[in-house]
Amino acid sequence: MIWDKNEQLSRDEYRAIQEAGLRRTVQYAYDRVPFYRRKMREIGIEPGDIRHLEDLRHLPLTTKDDLRHNYPFGLFATDLEEVVRLHASSGTTGKPIVVGYTARDLEIWTDLVARMVTLAGVTRKDVAQICFGYGLFTGGFGLHYGLERAGATVIPSSSGNTEKQLMLMEDFGTTVLVSTPSYALYMAEVAQQMGIDPAKDLNVKLGLFGGEPWSESMRKEIEARWGMTATDNYGLSEIGGPGFAGECFCRCGMHIAEDHFIAEILDRDNFQPLGPGEYGELVITTLTKEALPIIRYRTKDITRLFTEPCACGRTTMRMEKVTGRTDDMLIIRGVNVFPSQIESVLMEVKGVSPFYQLVVDRQGYLDTLEVHVELLPDYFTDNYADLKALEQQIEKKLYAVLSVTARVKLLEYNSIERTTGKAKRVIDKRPKLI
């Protein structure tokens, strides 16, 4: 089923829509957002200079730091009284990246997610269970309203309490699972412990997975355990949340909503545009956002784009699964975690040294994060209870900032290797994506 006629336009028609949207967005941002007006003036660019897609390269890039430094509403193009919803994603120092939506933004967002889930195969006959957390994270609410718009019955079960999730699936006849891929595998494990065979005893036929990178081998494992079709989707809070791109039943790349976004692939070294099929960093420009228009946002995600029409009948550009990142951000159970966040917490704890390491691993199908930090000699004690209490104190502080559990392990001073070069802060033991 095709949700929107704009999914089947010619390349020339997409270009015309994007060029008109680009001219409108650049003028809008210049007029309403002091940050963009200053950035453009600094490089001698005026809105009238941007007429065609090729002119994009002349515009400044926007980074996560730009949003963080303008916390909370400095990049908004509308007054707060026009903003009807606020969401946020993790920032690098504990301050979240805030995004706002006008009523029109929410309407467009809902329709984009409806488009995305429809191309994955959702129909009015489906019962969709959302196992994303509801809150400032855009995934839960984004999928909720989009699935309702597509006509599906929605179970807003949120995250956690896996045994109850499985009970609801069984009792309510869930046919679509919305979660991170790692949680889907964890649910399958718990189901087996409960004597439930997801492929035989449950009715889940389709998975809508996002929030973290996952491999083709993980897809096969999910499909084998659940007897479902597992699809990938991609979105960022900074550009509006889920709805940017998603897979159809052909699963040969995620279809991008080109009538609402411009996707570029830039060389990781010189930031020059690359052509279709070439790997580089994905950069996104919004075309229809009112509250928070974003120009050339650096996602830090590595992928490539394809422009050939898909066998499903859609002609939108497609993006390949993300294969890596250009920064040190970790994704733990769907949550963005930066080493700098953890460092800022540790440096506020009396008695710990500035030397630490983050050990990321995978137990079963769920990621784990362990923080190793040295205790200063004057604070070392043989009292196990005191050490355990300090570990728990740090764990609580980290959870308040990260919204994900991290186990803390206190080490003797000088236990972590010193180096004259860049310190090795992260030890990632997770299997590589294949």
C-alpha positions as CSV (number, residue, x, y, z in Angstrom):
1,M,0.0,0.0,0.0
2,I,1.2,3.5,-0.9
3,W,0.4,6.0,1.8
4,D,1.2,9.2,0.0
5,K,1.4,10.0,-3.7
6,N,4.7,11.8,-3.0
7,E,6.3,8.4,-2.6
8,Q,6.1,7.8,-6.4
9,L,7.4,11.0,-8.0
10,S,10.1,11.4,-10.6
11,R,13.6,12.5,-9.6
12,D,12.9,15.9,-11.3
13,E,9.7,16.3,-9.2
14,Y,11.6,15.6,-6.0
15,R,14.2,18.1,-7.0
16,A,11.6,20.8,-7.6
17,I,10.0,20.1,-4.2
18,Q,13.3,20.1,-2.4
19,E,14.6,23.3,-4.1
20,A,11.4,25.2,-3.2
21,G,11.5,23.8,0.3
22,L,15.2,24.7,0.7
23,R,14.7,28.3,-0.4
24,R,11.8,28.6,2.0
25,T,13.6,27.1,4.9
26,V,16.8,29.1,4.5
27,Q,14.8,32.4,4.3
28,Y,12.7,31.3,7.3
29,A,15.7,30.4,9.4
30,Y,17.5,33.5,8.5
31,D,14.6,35.7,9.5
32,R,13.6,33.9,12.7
33,V,16.7,32.2,14.1
34,P,19.6,34.5,15.2
35,F,22.0,31.6,15.2
36,Y,21.5,30.9,11.5
37,R,21.4,34.6,10.5
38,R,24.8,35.1,12.3
39,K,26.3,32.0,10.7
40,M,25.3,33.0,7.2
41,R,26.5,36.5,7.6
42,E,29.9,35.3,8.9
43,I,30.5,33.5,5.6
44,G,28.9,36.2,3.4
45,I,25.8,34.2,2.5
46,E,22.3,35.6,2.1
47,P,19.1,33.6,1.6
48,G,18.8,34.8,-2.0
49,D,22.1,33.1,-2.8
50,I,20.6,29.7,-2.2
51,R,18.5,28.7,-5.2
52,H,19.4,25.1,-6.1
53,L,20.4,21.9,-4.4
54,E,24.0,22.4,-5.5
55,D,24.0,25.6,-3.4
56,L,23.6,23.5,-0.2
57,R,27.4,23.1,0.1
58,H,27.7,26.8,0.7
59,L,25.6,26.7,3.8
60,P,27.1,26.1,7.3
61,L,26.8,22.8,9.0
62,T,24.8,22.4,12.2
63,T,26.1,20.2,15.0
64,K,24.8,18.7,18.2
65,D,27.0,21.2,20.0
66,D,25.1,24.0,18.4
67,L,21.9,22.7,19.8
68,R,23.5,22.2,23.2
69,H,25.1,25.7,23.4
70,N,21.7,27.2,22.5
71,Y,19.8,25.2,25.2
72,P,16.9,25.2,25.7
73,F,15.1,27.3,23.1
74,G,17.8,29.3,21.3
75,L,17.3,27.6,17.9
76,F,13.5,27.8,17.9
77,A,12.0,29.8,15.1
78,T,8.7,30.3,16.9
79,D,7.6,31.8,20.2
80,L,7.1,29.2,22.9
81,E,3.4,29.9,23.0
82,E,3.2,28.4,19.5
83,V,5.0,25.2,20.6
84,V,2.6,22.5,21.7
85,R,5.1,19.8,22.4
86,L,8.6,19.5,23.7
87,H,10.8,16.4,23.4
88,A,14.5,16.0,24.1
89,S,17.4,13.6,23.5
90,S,20.6,13.1,25.4
91,G,23.2,15.9,25.4
92,T,27.0,15.5,25.9
93,T,27.1,17.2,29.4
94,G,23.8,16.2,30.9
95,K,21.8,19.0,29.4
96,P,19.4,17.5,26.8
97,I,19.0,18.5,23.2
98,V,15.6,20.1,23.2
99,V,13.2,19.9,20.2
100,G,9.9,21.6,19.8
101,Y,6.8,21.1,17.7
102,T,4.0,23.4,16.6
103,A,0.6,21.9,15.9
104,R,1.5,21.7,12.2
105,D,4.8,20.0,13.0
106,L,2.9,17.3,15.0
107,E,0.5,16.8,12.1
108,I,3.3,16.4,9.6
109,W,5.3,14.1,12.0
110,T,2.3,11.9,12.6
111,D,1.7,11.6,8.8
112,L,5.4,10.8,8.2
113,V,5.3,8.0,10.7
114,A,2.1,6.7,9.3
115,R,3.8,6.6,5.9
116,M,6.8,4.8,7.4
117,V,4.8,2.1,9.1
118,T,2.6,1.6,6.1
119,L,5.5,1.0,3.8
120,A,6.8,-1.6,6.3
121,G,3.5,-3.5,6.0
122,V,1.2,-2.2,8.8
123,T,-2.5,-2.2,8.0
124,R,-5.8,-1.3,9.9
125,K,-6.0,-5.0,10.9
126,D,-2.8,-4.8,13.0
127,V,-2.4,-4.6,16.8
128,A,0.9,-2.8,17.5
129,Q,2.6,-3.0,20.9
130,I,5.0,-0.2,21.5
131,C,7.9,-1.2,23.9
132,F,9.7,2.1,23.7
133,G,9.8,4.3,26.7
134,Y,7.2,7.1,26.7
135,G,8.6,10.5,27.8
136,L,11.0,13.0,26.3
137,F,12.4,10.3,23.9
138,T,10.7,10.8,20.5
139,G,10.3,7.1,19.6
140,G,7.4,6.2,21.9
141,F,5.0,9.1,21.0
142,G,6.2,9.3,17.4
143,L,5.3,5.7,16.6
144,H,2.2,5.8,18.8
145,Y,0.5,8.6,16.8
146,G,1.7,7.4,13.5
147,L,0.4,3.9,14.0
148,E,-2.9,5.3,15.1
149,R,-3.0,7.5,12.0
150,A,-2.4,4.3,9.9
151,G,-5.4,2.7,11.5
152,A,-3.6,0.1,13.7
153,T,-4.8,-0.7,17.2
154,V,-2.0,0.6,19.6
155,I,-0.9,-0.9,22.9
156,P,1.2,1.7,24.7
157,S,2.9,-0.8,27.0
158,S,6.2,1.3,27.2
159,S,9.5,-0.4,28.2
160,G,10.4,-2.9,30.8
161,N,8.4,-5.5,32.7
162,T,9.0,-8.1,30.0
163,E,6.9,-10.9,31.5
164,K,3.9,-8.6,31.4
165,Q,4.7,-7.4,27.9
166,L,4.6,-11.1,26.8
167,M,1.3,-11.6,28.6
168,L,-0.2,-8.7,26.8
169,M,1.0,-9.9,23.5
170,E,-0.6,-13.3,24.1
171,D,-3.9,-11.8,25.5
172,F,-4.3,-8.9,23.1
173,G,-3.2,-10.7,19.9
174,T,-0.3,-8.3,19.2
175,T,0.8,-8.5,15.5
176,V,3.4,-5.7,15.4
177,L,6.3,-5.2,17.8
178,V,7.9,-1.8,18.2
179,S,11.2,-1.8,20.1
180,T,14.9,-1.8,19.8
181,P,16.2,-5.0,18.1
182,S,18.2,-6.0,21.1
183,Y,15.1,-5.9,23.3
184,A,13.2,-8.0,20.8
185,L,15.8,-10.7,21.3
186,Y,15.8,-10.4,25.0
187,M,12.0,-10.7,25.0
188,A,12.3,-13.9,23.0
189,E,14.7,-15.3,25.6
190,V,12.3,-14.4,28.5
191,A,9.4,-16.0,26.5
192,Q,11.3,-19.3,26.2
193,Q,12.0,-19.2,30.0
194,M,8.2,-18.8,30.5
195,G,7.5,-21.7,28.2
196,I,6.4,-19.6,25.3
197,D,7.6,-20.1,21.8
198,P,7.2,-16.6,20.2
199,A,7.1,-18.1,16.6
200,K,4.3,-20.6,17.5
201,D,2.5,-19.3,20.5
202,L,2.3,-15.6,19.6
203,N,0.9,-13.8,16.6
204,V,3.6,-11.2,16.0
205,K,4.2,-11.0,12.3
206,L,6.1,-7.7,11.9
207,G,8.8,-5.9,13.8
208,L,9.5,-2.1,13.5
209,F,12.9,-1.7,15.0
210,G,15.0,1.4,15.6
211,G,17.0,3.3,18.3
212,E,20.3,1.4,17.8
213,P,22.4,-0.1,15.0
214,W,21.9,-3.8,14.3
215,S,23.3,-6.3,11.9
216,E,21.8,-8.5,9.2
217,S,22.8,-11.5,11.4
218,M,20.7,-10.0,14.2
219,R,17.8,-9.5,11.8
220,K,18.0,-13.2,10.9
221,E,18.1,-14.2,14.6
222,I,15.1,-12.1,15.4
223,E,13.1,-13.4,12.5
224,A,14.0,-17.0,13.4
225,R,13.0,-16.6,17.0
226,W,9.8,-14.7,16.4
227,G,8.7,-16.0,13.0
228,M,8.3,-12.3,11.9
229,T,9.5,-9.9,9.3
230,A,11.9,-7.5,11.0
231,T,12.2,-4.0,9.4
232,D,14.6,-1.1,10.2
233,N,13.7,2.6,10.5
234,Y,15.8,5.7,11.1
235,G,15.1,9.0,12.7
236,L,16.7,11.6,15.0
237,S,15.1,13.8,17.6
238,E,17.1,16.7,16.2
239,I,15.3,16.5,12.9
240,G,11.9,15.6,14.3
241,G,12.1,12.0,15.5
242,P,11.1,8.8,13.7
243,G,9.7,9.2,10.2
244,F,12.8,10.3,8.3
245,A,13.3,6.8,6.7
246,G,12.1,3.2,6.9
247,E,12.2,-0.1,5.1
248,C,9.6,-1.6,2.9
249,F,9.0,-5.3,2.4
250,C,11.9,-5.4,-0.2
251,R,14.3,-4.4,2.6
252,C,16.9,-3.0,0.2
253,G,17.4,0.2,2.0
254,M,15.3,2.7,4.0
255,H,13.0,5.0,2.0
256,I,13.6,8.7,2.8
257,A,10.8,11.2,3.0
258,E,12.3,13.4,0.3
259,D,9.4,15.8,0.3
260,H,10.2,16.8,3.8
261,F,14.0,16.3,4.1
262,I,17.2,16.7,2.0
263,A,19.8,14.0,2.7
264,E,23.4,14.6,1.8
265,I,26.4,12.3,2.1
266,L,29.6,14.2,2.9
267,D,33.2,13.0,2.9
268,R,34.4,12.5,6.5
269,D,37.6,14.3,6.0
270,N,36.8,17.4,3.8
271,F,33.0,17.5,4.1
272,Q,32.6,17.7,0.4
273,P,29.4,16.1,-1.1
274,L,29.7,12.5,-2.3
275,G,27.6,10.8,-5.0
276,P,25.0,7.9,-4.7
277,G,26.6,4.7,-3.5
278,E,29.5,6.3,-1.8
279,Y,30.0,5.9,2.0
280,G,30.2,9.1,4.1
281,E,28.5,11.0,6.9
282,L,24.7,11.6,6.6
283,V,23.7,15.2,6.8
284,I,20.0,16.3,6.9
285,T,18.2,19.5,6.2
286,T,14.5,19.8,7.2
287,L,12.1,21.4,4.7
288,T,8.8,21.7,6.6
289,K,9.7,22.2,10.3
290,E,8.2,25.3,11.9
291,A,9.4,25.3,15.5
292,L,12.9,24.0,14.9
293,P,14.1,24.2,11.3
294,I,17.5,22.5,10.9
295,I,20.0,23.2,8.1
296,R,22.6,20.6,7.2
297,Y,22.6,18.7,10.5
298,R,25.6,16.4,11.0
299,T,24.2,13.1,12.2
300,K,27.7,11.6,12.6
301,D,26.2,8.4,11.1
302,I,28.0,6.6,8.3
303,T,25.9,5.3,5.4
304,R,25.3,5.6,1.7
305,L,22.3,6.6,-0.5
306,F,20.6,5.0,-3.6
307,T,18.4,6.7,-6.1
308,E,17.2,3.8,-8.2
309,P,13.4,3.1,-7.9
310,C,12.5,0.2,-5.6
311,A,10.6,-2.9,-6.6
312,C,7.9,-1.9,-4.1
313,G,6.9,0.9,-6.5
314,R,8.3,3.8,-4.5
315,T,10.8,6.1,-6.1
316,T,12.2,7.9,-3.0
317,M,15.9,7.8,-2.3
318,R,16.9,5.1,0.0
319,M,19.6,4.9,2.7
320,E,21.6,1.8,3.7
321,K,21.8,0.6,7.3
322,V,24.1,2.8,9.4
323,T,27.5,1.1,9.4
324,G,29.3,3.3,12.0
325,R,29.9,6.8,13.4
326,T,32.4,9.6,13.2
327,D,32.4,10.4,16.9
328,D,32.7,8.7,20.3
329,M,29.0,8.4,21.0
330,L,27.9,5.0,22.3
331,I,24.4,3.6,21.9
332,I,23.4,1.5,24.9
333,R,20.0,-0.1,24.7
334,G,18.7,2.6,22.4
335,V,20.1,5.5,24.5
336,N,22.8,7.8,23.3
337,V,25.7,7.9,25.8
338,F,28.8,10.2,25.5
339,P,32.0,9.5,27.5
340,S,32.0,13.3,28.3
341,Q,28.7,12.8,30.2
342,I,30.2,10.2,32.4
343,E,33.3,12.2,32.9
344,S,31.3,15.2,34.1
345,V,29.6,13.0,36.7
346,L,32.8,11.4,37.9
347,M,34.6,14.7,38.3
348,E,32.0,15.8,40.8
349,V,32.5,12.8,43.0
350,K,35.0,13.4,45.8
351,G,37.7,10.8,46.1
352,V,37.9,9.5,42.5
353,S,40.8,10.2,40.1
354,P,40.4,11.6,36.6
355,F,41.4,8.2,35.1
356,Y,38.5,6.0,34.0
357,Q,37.5,3.5,31.3
358,L,34.1,2.5,29.9
359,V,33.7,-1.2,29.2
360,V,30.8,-2.0,26.9
361,D,29.8,-5.6,26.4
362,R,26.7,-7.7,25.6
363,Q,25.1,-10.2,27.8
364,G,22.8,-12.3,25.8
365,Y,21.2,-9.7,23.5
366,L,21.4,-6.7,25.7
367,D,24.2,-4.2,25.9
368,T,25.9,-3.6,29.3
369,L,28.0,-0.6,30.4
370,E,30.6,-0.8,33.2
371,V,32.5,2.2,34.4
372,H,35.9,1.6,35.8
373,V,37.3,4.5,37.9
374,E,40.3,4.8,40.2
375,L,40.0,5.7,43.8
376,L,42.5,8.3,45.1
377,P,45.0,6.8,47.6
378,D,43.8,8.9,50.5
379,Y,40.2,7.6,50.0
380,F,41.0,3.9,49.7
381,T,39.6,1.8,52.4
382,D,39.5,-1.9,53.3
383,N,35.9,-1.5,54.3
384,Y,33.9,-3.3,51.6
385,A,30.6,-1.7,52.7
386,D,32.0,1.8,52.3
387,L,33.4,1.0,48.8
388,K,30.1,-0.6,47.8
389,A,28.2,2.5,49.0
390,L,30.3,4.8,47.0
391,E,29.8,2.6,43.9
392,Q,26.1,2.8,44.3
393,Q,26.2,6.5,44.9
394,I,28.0,7.0,41.6
395,E,25.7,4.6,39.8
396,K,22.7,6.7,40.9
397,K,24.3,9.9,39.7
398,L,25.1,8.3,36.3
399,Y,21.6,7.0,35.9
400,A,20.2,10.5,36.6
401,V,22.3,11.9,33.7
402,L,22.3,8.9,31.2
403,S,18.8,7.4,31.8
404,V,20.6,4.0,31.4
405,T,22.1,1.7,34.1
406,A,25.9,1.7,34.4
407,R,27.7,-0.6,36.8
408,V,30.5,1.1,38.6
409,K,33.7,-0.7,39.6
410,L,36.2,1.1,41.8
411,L,39.9,0.4,41.2
412,E,43.1,1.0,43.1
413,Y,44.9,4.2,42.1
414,N,47.2,3.7,39.0
415,S,45.3,0.6,37.9
416,I,44.4,2.1,34.5
417,E,47.2,2.3,31.9
418,R,48.6,5.8,31.4
419,T,49.5,7.0,27.9
420,T,51.3,10.0,26.4
421,G,48.8,10.0,23.6
422,K,45.0,10.0,23.6
423,A,43.6,8.1,26.5
424,K,41.7,4.9,25.6
425,R,38.4,5.7,27.3
426,V,36.2,3.1,25.7
427,I,36.7,-0.7,25.5
428,D,33.9,-2.1,23.3
429,K,33.6,-5.8,23.6
430,R,30.4,-6.2,21.6
431,P,30.5,-8.3,18.5
432,K,31.0,-6.2,15.4
433,L,28.1,-5.7,13.1
434,I,28.2,-7.9,10.0
